[in-house]
Amino acid sequence: MKKIGYEDLYEMNFLSDINFSPDKKHAFFLKHNADKKKNGYKSYIYILETESSKIRQLTFAGDEKSPVWLDDDTIIFTSKRNSEGKNDRTDYFSLSLSGGEGRPLFTINEKVKSLKPLKDGKFALLAERKAKKQEKKENEAGEGEDYLIFDEIYFWSNGEGIRNKVRNTLVIFDSKTNELRDISDKYALVLGFAVSPDKNKILFSTHTYKDVYKPQNGLYMLDVNSNSTKEIIPEDKFEVGDLIFLDDKKAFFTLCEREFPGQNAHFAILDTETGKYEILPYKDFDIGGAVGTDAGFGAGSSKRVYNKKLYMTYAHWGNTHMRALDMDKNYEDVIKSDGSVSSFDISDDKIYMTAMRDEKLSEIYCYDLKTKKFQRLSDFNGEYHREHTMSPHEYFTFQNRDGITLDGFVLKPVDYEKGKKYPGILEIHGGPKTIFGPTFHHEMQILANKGYFVFYTNPRGSDGRGSDFANITAKLGTIDYNDLMDFTDEVIKRYPDLDEARIGICGGSYGGFMCNWMIGHTQRFAAAVSQRSISNYLTKSLTTDIGYYHNMSQLRGTPWTDFDTVWDTSPLKYAVNAKTPTLFIQSDQDYRCYMSDAMQMFTAIKLNGADSKIALFHNEHHGLSRVGRPENRIARLMEICRWFDTYLK
């Protein structure tokens, strides 16, 4: 058996975006692979035949993305094969299920973010556009090339780059005439849209602004035939999301007033004939809820309509479960087993999903609604797991100092010998409203294979247990810190072979905040790796894409009216106490947790005499560990292991 290593990334297969054809006889899904040669990723379209459960590869170039069913036999997708590197056009190709080469279908001279078919050769799409663009004169410096203009907030967005005066516009495209018809205003940011089954209506949520984006957005409905748009909810009332038509006359959406960050949304049903909606009784769960991992790629739908029911995935403790809502507004628990679901669709009383189960990488699974049994349909990663040593998680629950039950997960060192002392790593997830669970995690498995105990929990602030549990507004670094310290004590008690003098901490985003916080509040940890972190809420609130609304709301304060609150919650304030050797991992295009925070904390503890360094990755963003260039992801893992090997072994 081989030990799990850094370059195993190139052996892994990642699955996403399963989607049935209109006649439900076939489903496509995407398989993604890290590509060493181009230091990027390849994506292929696969076909699943529902009657036989046979799977076959449909495309082979490796650059096929954003597939959509055009009809029962035809898939359309985007590809860069003819674009000559241009980013202001999107080329679509069509391919029959019988195979062959993808044929050019049409080109849209826009950067298309998403596209859905209508009728008569028309399509609804989101086009990324510059709402206000300066014309460059000859021999003059040009905006966007030589310099940038920021005159609104937010002015950049993690993973999307510079967003000043950039909007996603809802457009109707006629492929027969190549005409584009704008539906939304040029200053409106369209956040999502859904098309009715009969293709006659489009629901879309949007926020219109010229100076300051706010996280409230309105809901609108377009009658495609009459080209008339009706306001359902004004833009200054709720945060609207998760749009989906239940049938031609009813639609579902979520809405939230966001009294505090992490609050779960309400559900609502819209009568598309009258434009009136009903807010359903509060159920206190969010749609989605995939378990945090660095071994997933791609996405897909977390909600589907089947047989007059809306099926939804959601987080429950450390797992993804599924629930259904019927037309009488009753809920039914459908799947309550361990694992994480990244996408699913339903046909013939069977749920087909791309999922991580049994602590393994993603595969295609089928869940029979009648027999309540799972069946694995693919074996893309079977050989990898048969050839590599894995540390299975051990699960327990415990009570913290406040009497609240928390979960705990422990990976023992591979080749563990009872009675021998081992170092350990406390892993802390981001969010804080996310979850860790019993899913395959490359970083954690590498550490276990290198002889570490790896342990993690879902402290207060995490997803999966309702809004009250997730609400740590104005409590950052207090009850969540206590939970992590209590959990560490519990693991030491349960696992006497864990050497408590050789425990490190490792986390990213909120987990990076917590690493920075811990090294200023305790000396019990022998080393730390703080990734994409927060150290100074004064700068975090005023430099990052979500800082001015999310983080200020999270703190219940602003730098100019509540300076003490903002500074007291900043790990930088306590850096004078830090002695722990700390590695900072940061990306220079991380606009969610900007690099200035890592640099400030690094400088402070370096001046304080603590051993420290920064690994700054160029042209990467907040998602380095999950979607960064493969060689950078590998280098990141190597830096983590070198640091811990230096100080814990």
N, C-alpha and C positions, 0 to 999 in steps of 0.2 A: 504493500500500500504506500502511496505517495503522501507526503505531508502537503497540506494546503499552503500555497505560496503566493507571492505577489503576482506573477505572470499568469496565474490561473484565470485571470480576467479574460484572457484570449481563448480559453476553453469553454467558457460559459455561454449558454444560450438564454436569451431574455425574450419572453413572449408578452404580447399585448394586443389590445384593440380587436377582440373577437366580435364579429358582426354578421348577422344572418342576411341572406338574400331575401328579397320580397316573398318568394314562394317557400322559404324556410328549408329548402333542400340542401343548401350549401351555406357554409360560413367561411369568411376569410379571417385570418389573423396575421399578425406580423411577428417575424422572428428577427431579433437584433443580435449582432455580434460585434465585439470590439475588433477593430482591424489594425494589426500592428504595422502593416506597410504604409497606410495613409494616416496612421495615428488618429483614427476617427472611428466611425461606426457604420456598419452596413445594415440595411433593412430589407427583408424579403417578404413577399406575400405568399402565404400558404392557404390551401383550401381544405376544409373538412367537409366530407360528405356525411350528412346526418343519418342516412339510412344504414350505411355500412360502417360508419365511424372511421373510414379510411382518411388518411391525411397525405396530401401531396404538395410538393413545392410548385408554385405557379410562376414566379419570377426569379431571375438569376443575376441581374445586374448589380443588385445590392444598394441601389439608390431610390427604390420605390417607397414613397411615403404618402400619407393621408389618403388611403384608399376609400372609395365610396361606391356602393352599388348603383349602377345606372339602370339596370333591369335584372331579371332573373339570371341572365347568362353573362352579363358584362360588368366589369369593374373598371372604374377610372381612378387614376392616381397621378401624383406629381412626380416629376423627375428632373434632374439638372442636366440630363444628357445632351440637350440641345441649347442650353441657356447661355453657354459661353461665359459662365461666372457672373451673369447679371442678376442683381437682387431685386430689380424693379419689374420683373416679369415672372409669371408662373406658367409653366408648360404642363398641360394635362395630356395623358395618354389613355387609351382604352385597350382592354385585353379581354378576350373571350375565355370562358372557363375551359374551352377545348385546348387552350395554350397558344403557342406561337409568340411572335414578337409583339410588344406593345406598340400600337400605332398612334402617331400624333393625332390628338382629337381637336384641341384648340389651345390657344395661348391667350392669357389675360395679362395685359400690360400693367399689372399691379402686383404688389406683394400680398398674396392671398393667405390669410391666416386659417380660414376654414371655409368649406363649401358644401352645400346641400342641394340636391336636384329638386326642381319644381316640375312644371309640365311644359310640353311643347318646346323642348330644347333650352329652357330657361333654368337659371341657377341662382340661389341666394348665397351670398358670400360676404365675408368680412375682409376688407382691404385696408392694409396699413398705409396711411397717407400723412403727408405733412400738411397741416391745416393752414400754415402760414410759412411761405418759403421765400427767402431772399434770392433774387436773381443775381447771378455772378457776372460781373462785367469783365471784359478782357483785361488781363494783367492786374486784376484785383484779387485780394484774398477772398476766399469763398467760405461762407458759413457751412459748417459740416465737414469741410475739408481742411481748412487752415485754422479755423477757430469755431467755437460754439457759442450760441446765444441761449442763456437761461433767463426767461422772464415769467415763468410760472412754476408752481410746484404741484405734482412732483415733476422733476426735470430729467430724472433717469429712473430706470426700473431694472431690478435684478433679472438677468437672463434675457432682457430685451434691449438693453443699452439706453442710449439717449432718447428720451420721450418728450422733450420740450416741443409743444405744438404738434405732436404726433398723435393721431387718433385712429382707432379701428372703426371704419365706416361700413354700415350695412348697404350693400349694393345688389341690384338685380342685374344679372348678366344674361344676354340673349346670345346663345352660341351660333344662331343662324345669321344674325346681322352684326355680331361683335359689338353690340351696343351695351353700354353700362349706364344704369339708372340709379342714382343715389337715393337712398331712403332716409338716412339719418343726416342731421346737420353736420357741417364740416368740423365744428367744434365739439361734437358729441362723441364720447368714447363709448362704443357699444361693447358691453361686457359679455354678452351671450345671446343666442337666438335659437329658436326651435320652429320647425315647420310642421303643420298639421298633416295627418295622414292623407287627406284629399288634396294637399298641396295648395289650398286656397288661402291659408292664413299663415302669418309669421308673427310669433311673439318675440320681442327683443327687449332687453334691459339696457339702459343707457344713462350716462351722466354728462351733462353739457356744462363746460366751463372754459374760461379763458385765462384765469389767473391761478385758482387754487382748486385742485381736485378734492372732493370730499367723498367719503365712502357711503354716500346715499345715492341711490339710482332709481330711476323711474321704470315703469313697465308700460310697453306700448304694443298695440296689435295692428298689423298691416293686413288689409284685405287686398290680396294680390290682384284680383280681377278688376277692382275699381281703383286701385292705387291710393286708397284712402287709409290714413293712419289715425288710430284712436288711442287716447291716453287712458290707461287703466289705473296707474298709480303715479302721482307726481314725483319729481326727482328729489324732493327735499324731505321725504318722510321715512323711508325704509331703505335697508340694503336688500335688494331683490336678487335671487339666484335660482339655480337648479330648475330651469324651465324644461317642461316636457308636456306634450299633448297626450291626454288619456284616450281621447277619440276626437272626432271632428268637431265636437261641441263642448268639450271640457278639457281644461289644461290644469296642470299642477305647477306650483312654484313655491319657493321659500321666501320668507321675509323676516327681517330682524331689525329691531331698533338699536341693537348693540349697546345695551346699557353698560356692558363691560366686555373687554376682549375675551374671547373664548366662549361667549354665550351661544348656546344652540338656537337655531332659528325656529320660527313657527312655520307650519305648513298651511297652504291655502289652495282652494279649488276655484278656478275661474270658469264662469259660464261665458263661452266665447260668442254666444248670440247676443247676450244682453250687456256684456262687459262688466258684470258684477262678480265679486269674488267673496268667498266665505273663508274665514280663518278657522282652521280646525283646532280642537282641543290640544293643548301643548303636550308633546310626547318626549321632549328633552333628549333628542339625539340628532346628530348631524349625518347627512348623507355622505357616503364615501368611507373613510376610515381605514385605508390601507395601512399595514403595519410598517414602521420605519425600517428600511434596509438599504444597504449600498449595493445590493445585487438584483436590482430591478431596473428596467429601462422601458420607456414608452408608458402609455396609459390606456384609456378606454372608458366605456360608459360604466357608471356606478348606479344607474337606474334604468329600468326597462318596463314597458307595459306589455302584459301578456294576459289573455283571457280575462279582461276587465279588472285586472289588478296591477298596481304599480309595485314592482319589486325594487328594493333599495338595499345597498350594502351600508353598514355602519360599524363604527368601532365599539367593541365591548371588552373592557379590560385590555388584555394584550392581543386581541384577535379581531378579525373581520367577520361579522355575522351578517345575516340577511333577513329582511322583514318585508312583508307585503301589506299594502293598503288597498282594500276593495272599494267599490263604488258606494257602498253604504258607510264608508269611513271607519271601518273596522280594521284592526291590525292583526297580523298573524306572523309569528316567528317561523321562519322557513329553514334557515341554516344556523346552527349554534355550535359548530365544531371549531377546532383550532386551525389557525392558518390565516393567510392574507389573500384577498381577491383583488386583482388589479383591473379586471374588466369581465363582463359577462353578457350573455344573451340567452334567450329562451325559445325553445321550439318543442312541440309535441310532449308537453309536460316534463321536459328535461332542461335543466340549467347548464349551459356550457360556459366554462370560465377559464381565464388564464389566472392561475393561482399558485401560491407557494404553500405546500402542505408537507407534513411529516418532516419538517426541518430541511427541506430540499429546495433546490432552485425551481423556477417556474415551469409548469407543465399545463397541458390542457386536461381539464377534469370535466366530468359530467355528473350532475346530481339529479337523480330521479325523484320527482316530486311525489310519486305514488309509493315507491318502495323505501324512500328516505335513505338511499344508499349512494355512495360515491363510486365512480369508476374513473381511473386514470386512462386517458386515451392516447397520450403521447409519451415518448421516452427520449426527449431531446437531451436531457441532462443525466440520463441513467448511467452512462458509461463514466461520466465524471465522478459521480458519487460512488460507483463501484470501485474506482481506482484510488480514491483519496480518503485519508483518515479524517473523521469528523468527531467533534465533541458534542454529544447530545445535551440539550439543556435539561436541567433539573429545576422543577417548579415548586414553589411553596408560597404560602401567605403568612403574614405576621401582623402584629399590631404595633403601631408606632406609639410614641409617648402620649399622644392625645387619644389613644384608644381606637384609631381608625385602621381598618384592615387594608394593607397594601400587598401587592404581588411581588414576587422575587424570582429571578431567573439566574441560574449559575451554570457556566460551562467549566468543567474540570479540565486541567491540562491533559492534552493527548499523551498517552502512555503514563497516566497518573499511577503513582505507587503510594499506597497508604503508609503513613508514617513519615513520609518525606515532605519537607517544607518547600512551598512554592510561592513565588510572588503573585500578585493579583492586580487586576485593573477594574476600577469602577467606571462603567460606561454610562454617560448621561445623554439622553436624547434631546433633540431640539424642540422648538415650538414656543412655549412649553406645551401647547395643546396638540401633542402628537402621542404616539405610543410605541414602545418596544414590545416584542412578544416572541413566541417560539418559531421564528422564521430564520432562514439561512441569512447570515450576515458575514460577508467576506472578511472584513476587518477583524471581527470578533473571532472567527475561526482561525485566522492567521495567528492571532495572539495565543489562542488555546493550543495550536499546533507548535508554537514556540515555547510552550511550557508555563503559560500563565493561567491562573484562575481568571475568568471573566464573569462579571456579575452586573446586573442591571435591574432597575425597578421602574415603576411608573408613579412618581411622586404626585402630590397635589399640584394641580395645574395641568395635568395630562388629560387626554381625551378618553372617551370610552366609559365614563361613569357619571355623565350629566353635567349640567352647567355649574352647579354649586361646587362640585369637585374641581372643575377646571378653573374656577374663579380665584385667582391669586392677585387680583388687582390691588395695588398698593401694598402687596405682601412679598414681593420678589426678594429672595434671599433670606426669608424668615422660615415660614412653615415648610417650604419646599427644601430648604437647606437642612432643616431638622429631619425631614423624611429620609433624605439621602444619608445623613449621618447615622440615623437609627438603623437604616437598612445595612449599612456597612458593619455596624455592631452585630446585627443579626447574622450576617454571613460569616463573620469571624467566629461567632458562637457555634454555628452549625457546621462549619468546615475548619476543624482545628489544624489541618495541614496548610491552611492559608497563613503565610507569614505576615502578621499585621504590621511589621516594621518595613515591609517591602510592598506597599500598596500604592498604585498610581491612580490618577483620575484622567479621564479623557472624554471630551464632549465638543459638540459643534453648535453654533448659533446660540440658542438659549443654553445649551450644554456648555458652550464656550463661556457665556456669562457666568454660569455656575462654577466652572473651573477657576475663572478669575476671582470670583467671590470667595471660593474656598481657600485659595492660597493666602488671602488676606485675613482669614478668620480662624484658621487652624493650621497647626504644624504636623498633623498626623499623617499626611500623605508624602511619600518620598519623591514623587515626580508628577508632573502634569503635562498634558498636551491639550492646549486650548485652541480650538479651531473656529474660524469665521466668527469671532467673539465680540462681545460688548464689554467695554470697560468704563465708558464715560457717557452717561445718558444726556449730558449737555450736547455732546457732538453727535451721538446716535440719533437724538431727536431732530437735529437740524441739518444732517447731511444725507440721510438715507431715504429710500423711496417710501417707506411706511412710517418713518420716525415721527413726522409731525402730527400724524393722527393716531396711529396705533400705539406707539410707545408712550406718547404723552397721556393717552387714555389709560394705558396700562399702569402708569405711575400715579394717575390722578393728580397731575401737576405739570406745570410748564417751567422752563428755566428762568423766566422773568417774574413769575408770580409765586412760585414754590421752589425757590432755589435749594433750600435745605432738603426738601423731599427728593429732588432730582439728584443732588450730590450725595445724599445719604444712601441712595440706592445704587450708586455707581461703584463698582469694584475698585476703580482707580483711587478712591478716597482711602482705601485700606491697604493699598499697595506697599505702603511704608512698613507694614507688618510681614510682608511676603518674604519667605526664605526658600520656598520650594523651587527646585530646578524646573523651569517651564519652557516648553517649546510652543511657539505660536505658529499656526499654519493659516495662511491668509491668501486670498486671491485679489489681484489689483482691480478687477472689474466686479467685485462683490459690492453691489449697491444696496444690499439688504443690511449687511453689517460691514460698513466701510473700513478700509485698511487703517485709517487713522486711529481707530480704537485699539487694534492690536499693537500698533507702533507706540501709542501712549503707554499702554501697560508694560510693554517690553522695556521701554526707556525707564519707566519708574522703578521696576524691580531690578533692572540692571544697575541703576544708580544706588539701589538699596543693597547691592552686593550679591543678589541671587544669580545663579547660573541660568542663562536664558539665550534663546536665539529665535529668529523668525525665518520660516520658509515661505517666501512670497512667490506665488505662482502667477506668471504673466498670462493675460488674456483668458482668465478663468473667472467664473462668478461664484455665487453662493452654493451652487450645486456641484462643486468640484468632485466630491467623493462619490457622487451618483452618476453624473453625466459629463464630467470633465474629460478632456482628451485622455485616452488610455495611458499613455506614457506618464502623464502628470498624476493620474490616479495611482499608478504603481509607485512613482517617486514619493508621493504623499504617504503611502503605506510604509515604505522603507524608512522614511524620516521618523514616523511614529515608533516603529520597532527599534530603530537605532537608539532613540532617546530613552525608551523604557529599558532596553538592554543595558544601557550605560548606567542608569541610576537604580535599577531594581534587581540586577543580577550580579 
